[in-house]
C-alpha cells in the first residue's frame, strides 16, 4: 500500500520514497525469496533481483548512490543475505548447503575454512542433496542399475539394426 502511494508520488512529481522500516521489511522478504532458490547468489543474480524490484517500484531508486540508483540496494541485499544465512545457522535450520560452509559443525581437528566449497565450478558436481523421502542408498543404486541395463539393451538393439542394414 505504501509502495503504491510512493509509485504514484514518483510518477506525479518524481519524489523518491525514504522509509528505512519499509526498506528493512522489503530486504527481509527479498532475502527469504532469494534463499528459496540459492543460499549464495552471485552478483548477477543479486543485480537481477534489484533490477526487477526497481522496475516494479521506481520510487525506491536511490539516485545519490549511483547513476542507476541500484548500488545501495545491491549492497544492502548482499549484507542481508549474509545476515539471513547467519540467522538460519543460529536457528539450526537443516540446510546442507549452509552446513558445508559452517565451521561450528566440524570436529575440532577439522575446523579449516571451507574455501572453494560455497559454489561448485562450472559443470562440476560436488554437492549431493539429501535423499528424497522414502528413498535409500540401496533403492537409488537399484534404480541406477535398472537404467544402465535399459541403456545397454537399447544400445544392443541399435547396433544390431545398423549391422542388419549394412
Secondary structure, DSSP 8 states (H G I E B T S, - for coil): -HHHHHHHHHHHH------HHHHHHHHHHHHHHHHHH-SS--HHHHHHHHHHHHHH-GGG--TTT-SSS-HHHHHHHHHHHHHHHHHHHHTT---HHHHHT-STTS-GGG----TT-SS--TT---------TT--HHHHHHHHHHHHHHHHHHHHHHHHHHHHH-
